[in-house]
């Protein structure tokens, strides 16, 4: 799996979280439901992953939950 250039090597993220970043780069409107289905995990797990990625300032949410989009922070 190729890790995006903008994800520092020393940031403690797991492979699924790295792949979520790649998914967001491909589709900024991807939903938690679609991510949960893709990785065969509970939606709560995806919520935790997204929360961690936001706390590490790797992604951010633009707009409201229903109609907003994701952005990978460069």
mmCIF file of the N, C-alpha and C atoms, coordinates in Angstrom:
data_MODEL
# 
_entry.id   MODEL 
# 
loop_
_atom_site.group_PDB 
_atom_site.id 
_atom_site.type_symbol 
_atom_site.label_atom_id 
_atom_site.label_alt_id 
_atom_site.label_comp_id 
_atom_site.label_asym_id 
_atom_site.label_entity_id 
_atom_site.label_seq_id 
_atom_site.pdbx_PDB_ins_code 
_atom_site.Cartn_x 
_atom_site.Cartn_y 
_atom_site.Cartn_z 
_atom_site.occupancy 
_atom_site.B_iso_or_equiv 
_atom_site.pdbx_formal_charge 
_atom_site.auth_seq_id 
_atom_site.auth_comp_id 
_atom_site.auth_asym_id 
_atom_site.auth_atom_id 
_atom_site.pdbx_PDB_model_num 
ATOM 1   N N  . UNK A 1 1  ? 0.849   -1.184 0.000  1.00 0.00 ? 1  UNK A N  1 
ATOM 2   C CA . UNK A 1 1  ? 0.000   0.000  0.000  1.00 0.00 ? 1  UNK A CA 1 
ATOM 3   C C  . UNK A 1 1  ? 0.886   1.235  0.000  1.00 0.00 ? 1  UNK A C  1 
ATOM 4   N N  . UNK A 1 2  ? 0.630   2.115  -0.914 1.00 0.00 ? 2  UNK A N  1 
ATOM 5   C CA . UNK A 1 2  ? 1.373   3.371  -0.949 1.00 0.00 ? 2  UNK A CA 1 
ATOM 6   C C  . UNK A 1 2  ? 0.758   4.355  0.025  1.00 0.00 ? 2  UNK A C  1 
ATOM 7   N N  . UNK A 1 3  ? 1.591   4.965  0.838  1.00 0.00 ? 3  UNK A N  1 
ATOM 8   C CA . UNK A 1 3  ? 1.138   5.965  1.798  1.00 0.00 ? 3  UNK A CA 1 
ATOM 9   C C  . UNK A 1 3  ? 1.295   7.327  1.146  1.00 0.00 ? 3  UNK A C  1 
ATOM 10  N N  . UNK A 1 4  ? 0.254   8.186  1.267  1.00 0.00 ? 4  UNK A N  1 
ATOM 11  C CA . UNK A 1 4  ? 0.388   9.515  0.675  1.00 0.00 ? 4  UNK A CA 1 
ATOM 12  C C  . UNK A 1 4  ? 1.626   10.233 1.202  1.00 0.00 ? 4  UNK A C  1 
ATOM 13  N N  . UNK A 1 5  ? 2.214   11.051 0.378  1.00 0.00 ? 5  UNK A N  1 
ATOM 14  C CA . UNK A 1 5  ? 3.426   11.782 0.739  1.00 0.00 ? 5  UNK A CA 1 
ATOM 15  C C  . UNK A 1 5  ? 3.192   12.657 1.961  1.00 0.00 ? 5  UNK A C  1 
ATOM 16  N N  . UNK A 1 6  ? 1.971   13.188 2.097  1.00 0.00 ? 6  UNK A N  1 
ATOM 17  C CA . UNK A 1 6  ? 1.706   14.138 3.174  1.00 0.00 ? 6  UNK A CA 1 
ATOM 18  C C  . UNK A 1 6  ? 1.405   13.478 4.517  1.00 0.00 ? 6  UNK A C  1 
ATOM 19  N N  . UNK A 1 7  ? 1.522   12.154 4.639  1.00 0.00 ? 7  UNK A N  1 
ATOM 20  C CA . UNK A 1 7  ? 1.355   11.502 5.937  1.00 0.00 ? 7  UNK A CA 1 
ATOM 21  C C  . UNK A 1 7  ? 2.744   11.243 6.504  1.00 0.00 ? 7  UNK A C  1 
ATOM 22  N N  . UNK A 1 8  ? 3.115   11.971 7.556  1.00 0.00 ? 8  UNK A N  1 
ATOM 23  C CA . UNK A 1 8  ? 4.445   11.783 8.132  1.00 0.00 ? 8  UNK A CA 1 
ATOM 24  C C  . UNK A 1 8  ? 4.647   10.346 8.604  1.00 0.00 ? 8  UNK A C  1 
ATOM 25  N N  . UNK A 1 9  ? 5.851   9.847  8.455  1.00 0.00 ? 9  UNK A N  1 
ATOM 26  C CA . UNK A 1 9  ? 6.169   8.464  8.814  1.00 0.00 ? 9  UNK A CA 1 
ATOM 27  C C  . UNK A 1 9  ? 5.978   8.220  10.306 1.00 0.00 ? 9  UNK A C  1 
ATOM 28  N N  . UNK A 1 10 ? 6.250   9.211  11.136 1.00 0.00 ? 10 UNK A N  1 
ATOM 29  C CA . UNK A 1 10 ? 6.195   9.017  12.586 1.00 0.00 ? 10 UNK A CA 1 
ATOM 30  C C  . UNK A 1 10 ? 4.797   9.192  13.176 1.00 0.00 ? 10 UNK A C  1 
ATOM 31  N N  . UNK A 1 11 ? 3.803   9.466  12.359 1.00 0.00 ? 11 UNK A N  1 
ATOM 32  C CA . UNK A 1 11 ? 2.443   9.607  12.873 1.00 0.00 ? 11 UNK A CA 1 
ATOM 33  C C  . UNK A 1 11 ? 1.873   8.207  13.113 1.00 0.00 ? 11 UNK A C  1 
ATOM 34  N N  . UNK A 1 12 ? 1.387   7.958  14.333 1.00 0.00 ? 12 UNK A N  1 
ATOM 35  C CA . UNK A 1 12 ? 0.933   6.607  14.678 1.00 0.00 ? 12 UNK A CA 1 
ATOM 36  C C  . UNK A 1 12 ? -0.453  6.277  14.126 1.00 0.00 ? 12 UNK A C  1 
ATOM 37  N N  . UNK A 1 13 ? -0.539  5.959  12.848 1.00 0.00 ? 13 UNK A N  1 
ATOM 38  C CA . UNK A 1 13 ? -1.814  5.553  12.257 1.00 0.00 ? 13 UNK A CA 1 
ATOM 39  C C  . UNK A 1 13 ? -1.677  4.126  11.736 1.00 0.00 ? 13 UNK A C  1 
ATOM 40  N N  . UNK A 1 14 ? -2.779  3.391  11.791 1.00 0.00 ? 14 UNK A N  1 
ATOM 41  C CA . UNK A 1 14 ? -2.733  2.006  11.316 1.00 0.00 ? 14 UNK A CA 1 
ATOM 42  C C  . UNK A 1 14 ? -2.998  1.951  9.808  1.00 0.00 ? 14 UNK A C  1 
ATOM 43  N N  . UNK A 1 15 ? -2.886  0.764  9.238  1.00 0.00 ? 15 UNK A N  1 
ATOM 44  C CA . UNK A 1 15 ? -3.047  0.613  7.792  1.00 0.00 ? 15 UNK A CA 1 
ATOM 45  C C  . UNK A 1 15 ? -4.430  1.029  7.313  1.00 0.00 ? 15 UNK A C  1 
ATOM 46  N N  . UNK A 1 16 ? -5.477  0.682  8.089  1.00 0.00 ? 16 UNK A N  1 
ATOM 47  C CA . UNK A 1 16 ? -6.831  1.072  7.685  1.00 0.00 ? 16 UNK A CA 1 
ATOM 48  C C  . UNK A 1 16 ? -6.948  2.592  7.643  1.00 0.00 ? 16 UNK A C  1 
ATOM 49  N N  . UNK A 1 17 ? -6.378  3.271  8.634  1.00 0.00 ? 17 UNK A N  1 
ATOM 50  C CA . UNK A 1 17 ? -6.443  4.731  8.665  1.00 0.00 ? 17 UNK A CA 1 
ATOM 51  C C  . UNK A 1 17 ? -5.683  5.337  7.492  1.00 0.00 ? 17 UNK A C  1 
ATOM 52  N N  . UNK A 1 18 ? -4.546  4.752  7.134  1.00 0.00 ? 18 UNK A N  1 
ATOM 53  C CA . UNK A 1 18 ? -3.802  5.228  5.958  1.00 0.00 ? 18 UNK A CA 1 
ATOM 54  C C  . UNK A 1 18 ? -4.641  5.047  4.698  1.00 0.00 ? 18 UNK A C  1 
ATOM 55  N N  . UNK A 1 19 ? -5.316  3.896  4.613  1.00 0.00 ? 19 UNK A N  1 
ATOM 56  C CA . UNK A 1 19 ? -6.158  3.635  3.451  1.00 0.00 ? 19 UNK A CA 1 
ATOM 57  C C  . UNK A 1 19 ? -7.375  4.553  3.411  1.00 0.00 ? 19 UNK A C  1 
ATOM 58  N N  . UNK A 1 20 ? -7.901  4.919  4.578  1.00 0.00 ? 20 UNK A N  1 
ATOM 59  C CA . UNK A 1 20 ? -9.016  5.867  4.626  1.00 0.00 ? 20 UNK A CA 1 
ATOM 60  C C  . UNK A 1 20 ? -8.579  7.201  4.033  1.00 0.00 ? 20 UNK A C  1 
ATOM 61  N N  . UNK A 1 21 ? -7.359  7.626  4.338  1.00 0.00 ? 21 UNK A N  1 
ATOM 62  C CA . UNK A 1 21 ? -6.836  8.867  3.756  1.00 0.00 ? 21 UNK A CA 1 
ATOM 63  C C  . UNK A 1 21 ? -6.800  8.750  2.231  1.00 0.00 ? 21 UNK A C  1 
ATOM 64  N N  . UNK A 1 22 ? -6.347  7.619  1.724  1.00 0.00 ? 22 UNK A N  1 
ATOM 65  C CA . UNK A 1 22 ? -6.325  7.401  0.272  1.00 0.00 ? 22 UNK A CA 1 
ATOM 66  C C  . UNK A 1 22 ? -7.739  7.429  -0.303 1.00 0.00 ? 22 UNK A C  1 
ATOM 67  N N  . UNK A 1 23 ? -8.691  6.811  0.414  1.00 0.00 ? 23 UNK A N  1 
ATOM 68  C CA . UNK A 1 23 ? -10.083 6.810  -0.046 1.00 0.00 ? 23 UNK A CA 1 
ATOM 69  C C  . UNK A 1 23 ? -10.644 8.225  -0.105 1.00 0.00 ? 23 UNK A C  1 
ATOM 70  N N  . UNK A 1 24 ? -10.311 9.035  0.890  1.00 0.00 ? 24 UNK A N  1 
ATOM 71  C CA . UNK A 1 24 ? -10.783 10.422 0.916  1.00 0.00 ? 24 UNK A CA 1 
ATOM 72  C C  . UNK A 1 24 ? -10.166 11.214 -0.234 1.00 0.00 ? 24 UNK A C  1 
ATOM 73  N N  . UNK A 1 25 ? -8.904  10.929 -0.548 1.00 0.00 ? 25 UNK A N  1 
ATOM 74  C CA . UNK A 1 25 ? -8.274  11.612 -1.680 1.00 0.00 ? 25 UNK A CA 1 
ATOM 75  C C  . UNK A 1 25 ? -8.981  11.260 -2.989 1.00 0.00 ? 25 UNK A C  1 
ATOM 76  N N  . UNK A 1 26 ? -9.466  10.025 -3.096 1.00 0.00 ? 26 UNK A N  1 
ATOM 77  C CA . UNK A 1 26 ? -10.163 9.585  -4.312 1.00 0.00 ? 26 UNK A CA 1 
ATOM 78  C C  . UNK A 1 26 ? -11.602 10.088 -4.358 1.00 0.00 ? 26 UNK A C  1 
ATOM 79  N N  . UNK A 1 27 ? -12.269 10.162 -3.196 1.00 0.00 ? 27 UNK A N  1 
ATOM 80  C CA . UNK A 1 27 ? -13.684 10.544 -3.129 1.00 0.00 ? 27 UNK A CA 1 
ATOM 81  C C  . UNK A 1 27 ? -13.922 11.349 -1.860 1.00 0.00 ? 27 UNK A C  1 
ATOM 82  N N  . UNK A 1 28 ? -13.925 12.671 -1.999 1.00 0.00 ? 28 UNK A N  1 
ATOM 83  C CA . UNK A 1 28 ? -14.061 13.524 -0.812 1.00 0.00 ? 28 UNK A CA 1 
ATOM 84  C C  . UNK A 1 28 ? -15.452 13.457 -0.186 1.00 0.00 ? 28 UNK A C  1 
ATOM 85  N N  . UNK A 1 29 ? -16.402 12.848 -0.897 1.00 0.00 ? 29 UNK A N  1 
ATOM 86  C CA . UNK A 1 29 ? -17.762 12.715 -0.364 1.00 0.00 ? 29 UNK A CA 1 
ATOM 87  C C  . UNK A 1 29 ? -18.038 11.323 0.204  1.00 0.00 ? 29 UNK A C  1 
ATOM 88  N N  . UNK A 1 30 ? -17.014 10.505 0.354  1.00 0.00 ? 30 UNK A N  1 
ATOM 89  C CA . UNK A 1 30 ? -17.211 9.141  0.853  1.00 0.00 ? 30 UNK A CA 1 
ATOM 90  C C  . UNK A 1 30 ? -17.844 9.187  2.243  1.00 0.00 ? 30 UNK A C  1 
ATOM 91  N N  . UNK A 1 31 ? -18.743 8.254  2.490  1.00 0.00 ? 31 UNK A N  1 
ATOM 92  C CA . UNK A 1 31 ? -19.476 8.242  3.760  1.00 0.00 ? 31 UNK A CA 1 
ATOM 93  C C  . UNK A 1 31 ? -18.861 7.251  4.744  1.00 0.00 ? 31 UNK A C  1 
ATOM 94  N N  . UNK A 1 32 ? -19.198 7.451  6.007  1.00 0.00 ? 32 UNK A N  1 
ATOM 95  C CA . UNK A 1 32 ? -18.762 6.512  7.039  1.00 0.00 ? 32 UNK A CA 1 
ATOM 96  C C  . UNK A 1 32 ? -19.315 5.128  6.741  1.00 0.00 ? 32 UNK A C  1 
ATOM 97  N N  . UNK A 1 33 ? -20.543 5.070  6.255  1.00 0.00 ? 33 UNK A N  1 
ATOM 98  C CA . UNK A 1 33 ? -21.175 3.788  5.933  1.00 0.00 ? 33 UNK A CA 1 
ATOM 99  C C  . UNK A 1 33 ? -20.386 3.052  4.849  1.00 0.00 ? 33 UNK A C  1 
ATOM 100 N N  . UNK A 1 34 ? -20.000 3.771  3.791  1.00 0.00 ? 34 UNK A N  1 
ATOM 101 C CA . UNK A 1 34 ? -19.237 3.142  2.705  1.00 0.00 ? 34 UNK A CA 1 
ATOM 102 C C  . UNK A 1 34 ? -17.876 2.660  3.199  1.00 0.00 ? 34 UNK A C  1 
ATOM 103 N N  . UNK A 1 35 ? -17.232 3.459  4.044  1.00 0.00 ? 35 UNK A N  1 
ATOM 104 C CA . UNK A 1 35 ? -15.937 3.052  4.594  1.00 0.00 ? 35 UNK A CA 1 
ATOM 105 C C  . UNK A 1 35 ? -16.085 1.809  5.466  1.00 0.00 ? 35 UNK A C  1 
ATOM 106 N N  . UNK A 1 36 ? -17.135 1.785  6.288  1.00 0.00 ? 36 UNK A N  1 
ATOM 107 C CA . UNK A 1 36 ? -17.371 0.629  7.163  1.00 0.00 ? 36 UNK A CA 1 
ATOM 108 C C  . UNK A 1 36 ? -17.603 -0.635 6.332  1.00 0.00 ? 36 UNK A C  1 
ATOM 109 N N  . UNK A 1 37 ? -18.370 -0.502 5.254  1.00 0.00 ? 37 UNK A N  1 
ATOM 110 C CA . UNK A 1 37 ? -18.632 -1.655 4.384  1.00 0.00 ? 37 UNK A CA 1 
ATOM 111 C C  . UNK A 1 37 ? -17.349 -2.111 3.693  1.00 0.00 ? 37 UNK A C  1 
ATOM 112 N N  . UNK A 1 38 ? -16.558 -1.160 3.218  1.00 0.00 ? 38 UNK A N  1 
ATOM 113 C CA . UNK A 1 38 ? -15.328 -1.496 2.505  1.00 0.00 ? 38 UNK A CA 1 
ATOM 114 C C  . UNK A 1 38 ? -14.353 -2.260 3.401  1.00 0.00 ? 38 UNK A C  1 
ATOM 115 N N  . UNK A 1 39 ? -14.200 -1.804 4.639  1.00 0.00 ? 39 UNK A N  1 
ATOM 116 C CA . UNK A 1 39 ? -13.226 -2.411 5.548  1.00 0.00 ? 39 UNK A CA 1 
ATOM 117 C C  . UNK A 1 39 ? -13.830 -3.472 6.462  1.00 0.00 ? 39 UNK A C  1 
ATOM 118 N N  . UNK A 1 40 ? -15.131 -3.739 6.268  1.00 0.00 ? 40 UNK A N  1 
ATOM 119 C CA . UNK A 1 40 ? -15.826 -4.779 7.039  1.00 0.00 ? 40 UNK A CA 1 
ATOM 120 C C  . UNK A 1 40 ? -15.668 -4.576 8.547  1.00 0.00 ? 40 UNK A C  1 
ATOM 121 N N  . UNK A 1 41 ? -15.897 -3.334 8.962  1.00 0.00 ? 41 UNK A N  1 
ATOM 122 C CA . UNK A 1 41 ? -15.868 -2.994 10.385 1.00 0.00 ? 41 UNK A CA 1 
ATOM 123 C C  . UNK A 1 41 ? -17.141 -2.229 10.724 1.00 0.00 ? 41 UNK A C  1 
ATOM 124 N N  . UNK A 1 42 ? -17.393 -2.081 12.014 1.00 0.00 ? 42 UNK A N  1 
ATOM 125 C CA . UNK A 1 42 ? -18.538 -1.331 12.494 1.00 0.00 ? 42 UNK A CA 1 
ATOM 126 C C  . UNK A 1 42 ? -18.356 0.151  12.176 1.00 0.00 ? 42 UNK A C  1 
ATOM 127 N N  . UNK A 1 43 ? -19.453 0.854  11.968 1.00 0.00 ? 43 UNK A N  1 
ATOM 128 C CA . UNK A 1 43 ? -19.378 2.290  11.687 1.00 0.00 ? 43 UNK A CA 1 
ATOM 129 C C  . UNK A 1 43 ? -18.711 3.053  12.833 1.00 0.00 ? 43 UNK A C  1 
ATOM 130 N N  . UNK A 1 44 ? -18.892 2.582  14.060 1.00 0.00 ? 44 UNK A N  1 
ATOM 131 C CA . UNK A 1 44 ? -18.250 3.228  15.215 1.00 0.00 ? 44 UNK A CA 1 
ATOM 132 C C  . UNK A 1 44 ? -16.728 3.171  15.094 1.00 0.00 ? 44 UNK A C  1 
ATOM 133 N N  . UNK A 1 45 ? -16.210 2.087  14.539 1.00 0.00 ? 45 UNK A N  1 
ATOM 134 C CA . UNK A 1 45 ? -14.766 1.957  14.329 1.00 0.00 ? 45 UNK A CA 1 
ATOM 135 C C  . UNK A 1 45 ? -14.295 3.019  13.341 1.00 0.00 ? 45 UNK A C  1 
ATOM 136 N N  . UNK A 1 46 ? -15.054 3.218  12.272 1.00 0.00 ? 46 UNK A N  1 
ATOM 137 C CA . UNK A 1 46 ? -14.717 4.240  11.279 1.00 0.00 ? 46 UNK A CA 1 
ATOM 138 C C  . UNK A 1 46 ? -14.788 5.625  11.919 1.00 0.00 ? 46 UNK A C  1 
ATOM 139 N N  . UNK A 1 47 ? -15.800 5.857  12.757 1.00 0.00 ? 47 UNK A N  1 
ATOM 140 C CA . UNK A 1 47 ? -15.911 7.154  13.439 1.00 0.00 ? 47 UNK A CA 1 
ATOM 141 C C  . UNK A 1 47 ? -14.674 7.423  14.291 1.00 0.00 ? 47 UNK A C  1 
ATOM 142 N N  . UNK A 1 48 ? -14.197 6.390  14.995 1.00 0.00 ? 48 UNK A N  1 
ATOM 143 C CA . UNK A 1 48 ? -12.984 6.545  15.814 1.00 0.00 ? 48 UNK A CA 1 
ATOM 144 C C  . UNK A 1 48 ? -11.773 6.831  14.934 1.00 0.00 ? 48 UNK A C  1 
ATOM 145 N N  . UNK A 1 49 ? -11.672 6.103  13.814 1.00 0.00 ? 49 UNK A N  1 
ATOM 146 C CA . UNK A 1 49 ? -10.553 6.330  12.888 1.00 0.00 ? 49 UNK A CA 1 
ATOM 147 C C  . UNK A 1 49 ? -10.570 7.765  12.365 1.00 0.00 ? 49 UNK A C  1 
ATOM 148 N N  . UNK A 1 50 ? -11.734 8.222  11.935 1.00 0.00 ? 50 UNK A N  1 
ATOM 149 C CA . UNK A 1 50 ? -11.844 9.584  11.396 1.00 0.00 ? 50 UNK A CA 1 
ATOM 150 C C  . UNK A 1 50 ? -11.535 10.619 12.477 1.00 0.00 ? 50 UNK A C  1 
ATOM 151 N N  . UNK A 1 51 ? -12.013 10.363 13.700 1.00 0.00 ? 51 UNK A N  1 
ATOM 152 C CA . UNK A 1 51 ? -11.733 11.279 14.809 1.00 0.00 ? 51 UNK A CA 1 
ATOM 153 C C  . UNK A 1 51 ? -10.228 11.380 15.050 1.00 0.00 ? 51 UNK A C  1 
ATOM 154 N N  . UNK A 1 52 ? -9.542  10.234 15.045 1.00 0.00 ? 52 UNK A N  1 
ATOM 155 C CA . UNK A 1 52 ? -8.091  10.234 15.259 1.00 0.00 ? 52 UNK A CA 1 
ATOM 156 C C  . UNK A 1 52 ? -7.385  10.988 14.139 1.00 0.00 ? 52 UNK A C  1 
ATOM 157 N N  . UNK A 1 53 ? -7.790  10.742 12.896 1.00 0.00 ? 53 UNK A N  1 
ATOM 158 C CA . UNK A 1 53 ? -7.168  11.425 11.756 1.00 0.00 ? 53 UNK A CA 1 
ATOM 159 C C  . UNK A 1 53 ? -7.399  12.935 11.829 1.00 0.00 ? 53 UNK A C  1 
ATOM 160 N N  . UNK A 1 54 ? -8.594  13.334 12.317 1.00 0.00 ? 54 UNK A N  1 
ATOM 161 C CA . UNK A 1 54 ? -8.864  14.771 12.493 1.00 0.00 ? 54 UNK A CA 1 
ATOM 162 C C  . UNK A 1 54 ? -7.999  15.342 13.613 1.00 0.00 ? 54 UNK A C  1 
ATOM 163 N N  . UNK A 1 55 ? -7.880  14.609 14.724 1.00 0.00 ? 55 UNK A N  1 
ATOM 164 C CA . UNK A 1 55 ? -7.068  15.081 15.855 1.00 0.00 ? 55 UNK A CA 1 
ATOM 165 C C  . UNK A 1 55 ? -5.599  15.221 15.465 1.00 0.00 ? 55 UNK A C  1 
ATOM 166 N N  . UNK A 1 56 ? -5.127  14.352 14.574 1.00 0.00 ? 56 UNK A N  1 
ATOM 167 C CA . UNK A 1 56 ? -3.745  14.428 14.092 1.00 0.00 ? 56 UNK A CA 1 
ATOM 168 C C  . UNK A 1 56 ? -3.595  15.460 12.973 1.00 0.00 ? 56 UNK A C  1 
ATOM 169 N N  . UNK A 1 57 ? -4.697  16.133 12.662 1.00 0.00 ? 57 UNK A N  1 
ATOM 170 C CA . UNK A 1 57 ? -4.719  17.172 11.632 1.00 0.00 ? 57 UNK A CA 1 
ATOM 171 C C  . UNK A 1 57 ? -4.313  16.629 10.254 1.00 0.00 ? 57 UNK A C  1 
ATOM 172 N N  . UNK A 1 58 ? -4.705  15.377 9.976  1.00 0.00 ? 58 UNK A N  1 
ATOM 173 C CA . UNK A 1 58 ? -4.428  14.777 8.673  1.00 0.00 ? 58 UNK A CA 1 
ATOM 174 C C  . UNK A 1 58 ? -5.601  14.963 7.717  1.00 0.00 ? 58 UNK A C  1 
ATOM 175 N N  . UNK A 1 59 ? -6.818  15.068 8.288  1.00 0.00 ? 59 UNK A N  1 
ATOM 176 C CA . UNK A 1 59 ? -8.014  15.320 7.481  1.00 0.00 ? 59 UNK A CA 1 
ATOM 177 C C  . UNK A 1 59 ? -8.860  16.359 8.191  1.00 0.00 ? 59 UNK A C  1 
ATOM 178 N N  . UNK A 1 60 ? -9.780  16.964 7.451  1.00 0.00 ? 60 UNK A N  1 
ATOM 179 C CA . UNK A 1 60 ? -10.763 17.839 8.089  1.00 0.00 ? 60 UNK A CA 1 
ATOM 180 C C  . UNK A 1 60 ? -12.079 17.723 7.343  1.00 0.00 ? 60 UNK A C  1 
ATOM 181 N N  . UNK A 1 61 ? -13.144 18.030 8.050  1.00 0.00 ? 61 UNK A N  1 
ATOM 182 C CA . UNK A 1 61 ? -14.488 17.963 7.491  1.00 0.00 ? 61 UNK A CA 1 
ATOM 183 C C  . UNK A 1 61 ? -14.880 19.360 7.049  1.00 0.00 ? 61 UNK A C  1 
ATOM 184 N N  . UNK A 1 62 ? -15.381 19.453 5.823  1.00 0.00 ? 62 UNK A N  1 
ATOM 185 C CA . UNK A 1 62 ? -15.846 20.725 5.279  1.00 0.00 ? 62 UNK A CA 1 
ATOM 186 C C  . UNK A 1 62 ? -17.364 20.648 5.187  1.00 0.00 ? 62 UNK A C  1 
ATOM 187 N N  . UNK A 1 63 ? -18.059 21.547 5.877  1.00 0.00 ? 63 UNK A N  1 
ATOM 188 C CA . UNK A 1 63 ? -19.515 21.576 5.802  1.00 0.00 ? 63 UNK A CA 1 
ATOM 189 C C  . UNK A 1 63 ? -20.176 20.602 6.761  1.00 0.00 ? 63 UNK A C  1 
ATOM 190 N N  . UNK A 1 64 ? -21.510 20.488 6.641  1.00 0.00 ? 64 UNK A N  1 
ATOM 191 C CA . UNK A 1 64 ? -22.279 19.643 7.561  1.00 0.00 ? 64 UNK A CA 1 
ATOM 192 C C  . UNK A 1 64 ? -22.071 18.154 7.293  1.00 0.00 ? 64 UNK A C  1 
ATOM 193 N N  . UNK A 1 65 ? -22.451 17.335 8.276  1.00 0.00 ? 65 UNK A N  1 
ATOM 194 C CA . UNK A 1 65 ? -22.273 15.884 8.160  1.00 0.00 ? 65 UNK A CA 1 
ATOM 195 C C  . UNK A 1 65 ? -22.968 15.307 6.930  1.00 0.00 ? 65 UNK A C  1 
ATOM 196 N N  . UNK A 1 66 ? -24.192 15.735 6.671  1.00 0.00 ? 66 UNK A N  1 
ATOM 197 C CA . UNK A 1 66 ? -24.975 15.112 5.601  1.00 0.00 ? 66 UNK A CA 1 
ATOM 198 C C  . UNK A 1 66 ? -24.496 15.497 4.202  1.00 0.00 ? 66 UNK A C  1 
ATOM 199 N N  . UNK A 1 67 ? -24.179 16.757 3.989  1.00 0.00 ? 67 UNK A N  1 
ATOM 200 C CA . UNK A 1 67 ? -23.848 17.215 2.629  1.00 0.00 ? 67 UNK A CA 1 
ATOM 201 C C  . UNK A 1 67 ? -22.413 17.694 2.484  1.00 0.00 ? 67 UNK A C  1 
ATOM 202 N N  . UNK A 1 68 ? -21.635 17.595 3.547  1.00 0.00 ? 68 UNK A N  1 
ATOM 203 C CA . UNK A 1 68 ? -20.261 18.086 3.513  1.00 0.00 ? 68 UNK A CA 1 
ATOM 204 C C  . UNK A 1 68 ? -19.312 17.127 2.824  1.00 0.00 ? 68 UNK A C  1 
ATOM 205 N N  . UNK A 1 69 ? -18.036 17.483 2.869  1.00 0.00 ? 69 UNK A N  1 
ATOM 206 C CA . UNK A 1 69 ? -17.011 16.651 2.243  1.00 0.00 ? 69 UNK A CA 1 
ATOM 207 C C  . UNK A 1 69 ? -15.793 16.584 3.155  1.00 0.00 ? 69 UNK A C  1 
ATOM 208 N N  . UNK A 1 70 ? -14.877 15.681 2.815  1.00 0.00 ? 70 UNK A N  1 
ATOM 209 C CA . UNK A 1 70 ? -13.628 15.527 3.544  1.00 0.00 ? 70 UNK A CA 1 
ATOM 210 C C  . UNK A 1 70 ? -12.511 16.197 2.774  1.00 0.00 ? 70 UNK A C  1 
ATOM 211 N N  . UNK A 1 71 ? -11.502 16.622 3.482  1.00 0.00 ? 71 UNK A N  1 
ATOM 212 C CA . UNK A 1 71 ? -10.321 17.181 2.838  1.00 0.00 ? 71 UNK A CA 1 
ATOM 213 C C  . UNK A 1 71 ? -9.088  16.622 3.532  1.00 0.00 ? 71 UNK A C  1 
ATOM 214 N N  . UNK A 1 72 ? -8.124  16.167 2.732  1.00 0.00 ? 72 UNK A N  1 
ATOM 215 C CA . UNK A 1 72 ? -6.844  15.724 3.278  1.00 0.00 ? 72 UNK A CA 1 
ATOM 216 C C  . UNK A 1 72 ? -5.989  16.968 3.441  1.00 0.00 ? 72 UNK A C  1 
ATOM 217 N N  . UNK A 1 73 ? -5.513  17.204 4.655  1.00 0.00 ? 73 UNK A N  1 
ATOM 218 C CA . UNK A 1 73 ? -4.709  18.389 4.947  1.00 0.00 ? 73 UNK A CA 1 
ATOM 219 C C  . UNK A 1 73 ? -3.317  18.176 4.366  1.00 0.00 ? 73 UNK A C  1 
ATOM 220 N N  . UNK A 1 74 ? -2.870  19.126 3.570  1.00 0.00 ? 74 UNK A N  1 
ATOM 221 C CA . UNK A 1 74 ? -1.555  19.000 2.912  1.00 0.00 ? 74 UNK A CA 1 
ATOM 222 C C  . UNK A 1 74 ? -0.447  19.400 3.860  1.00 0.00 ? 74 UNK A C  1 
# 
